[in-house]
Amino acid sequence: MIRHTVAFRLRHAPGSEQEREFLRAALALAEIPGVERFEQLRQTSGKNAFHFGFSMEFADEAAYTRYNAHPTHTGFVAERWVPEVEDFLELDYQPLTGRE
């Protein structure tokens, strides 16, 4: 299993219609085959400058690779993410089994 996460800050004013539209558009990512447990998250801590997060899981590396190449994902990145996200941090995890 791979858990794909990204924390980010938008260029839009907090609470703006542009912010809401971005988050609505991002829901399309949940419909990509292989995406499991998609969540949109709001940052509540002052320990970093990010405002939102997305989290999703994939059964394996192949599902994650298909997601990255899927036209819905590549289109969202080109049309929404690149022009609207001011800063981000992407983290991808695999669970430890306790044997490492």
C-alpha positions in Angstrom: 0.0 0.0 0.0 1.1 3.6 -0.8 -0.3 6.6 1.0 0.1 9.7 -1.1 -0.1 13.0 0.8 0.4 16.6 -0.1 0.2 19.7 2.1 -0.3 23.0 0.3 -1.1 26.7 0.3 -3.3 28.2 -2.4 -2.7 31.6 -4.0 -6.4 32.5 -3.3 -7.7 34.4 -0.3 -8.9 32.1 2.5 -12.6 31.5 2.3 -12.8 32.8 -1.3 -14.9 31.4 -4.1 -11.7 30.6 -5.9 -10.5 28.5 -3.0 -13.9 26.6 -2.9 -13.7 26.1 -6.7 -10.2 24.6 -6.5 -11.3 22.2 -3.7 -14.4 21.2 -5.6 -12.4 20.6 -8.8 -9.9 18.4 -6.8 -12.7 16.0 -5.9 -12.3 14.6 -9.5 -9.1 13.0 -8.3 -11.1 10.6 -6.1 -12.8 9.2 -9.2 -9.5 8.0 -10.8 -9.4 4.2 -10.8 -7.1 2.9 -8.0 -7.6 5.9 -5.7 -8.8 4.7 -2.3 -9.6 6.7 0.9 -9.3 10.1 -0.7 -9.5 12.9 1.8 -9.4 16.7 1.7 -8.0 18.1 4.9 -7.8 21.6 6.5 -4.6 22.4 8.4 -5.3 23.3 12.1 -1.8 23.7 13.4 0.3 26.9 13.3 3.5 24.8 13.0 3.7 25.2 9.3 2.5 27.6 6.6 0.3 25.1 4.7 -3.5 25.5 4.8 -4.8 22.2 3.2 -3.9 18.6 2.6 -4.9 15.8 0.3 -4.5 12.2 1.3 -5.2 9.0 -0.7 -4.1 5.4 -0.8 -3.2 3.0 -3.5 -3.0 -0.8 -3.3 0.4 -0.9 -4.9 3.1 0.9 -6.9 1.3 0.0 -10.2 -1.9 1.7 -9.1 0.0 4.8 -8.0 1.8 4.9 -11.3 -1.5 4.7 -13.2 -2.9 7.5 -11.1 0.1 9.8 -11.9 -0.3 9.2 -15.7 -4.1 9.4 -15.7 -5.5 12.3 -17.8 -7.7 13.6 -15.0 -4.6 13.9 -12.7 -2.3 15.4 -15.3 -5.0 17.8 -16.4 -5.7 18.9 -12.9 -2.0 19.5 -12.2 -1.6 21.5 -15.4 -4.8 23.5 -15.3 -5.4 24.0 -11.6 -2.4 22.9 -9.4 0.4 24.7 -11.2 -1.4 28.1 -11.5 -3.2 28.1 -8.2 -0.9 26.4 -5.6 1.6 28.8 -4.0 3.7 26.2 -2.1 3.4 22.5 -1.3 5.1 19.5 0.2 4.5 16.0 -1.2 5.1 12.9 0.9 4.5 9.3 -0.1 4.5 6.5 2.5 4.5 2.8 2.7 3.6 1.2 6.0 6.4 -0.4 8.0 5.8 -4.1 8.7 7.8 -4.2 11.9 10.5 -6.4 10.3 12.7 -3.6 9.0 
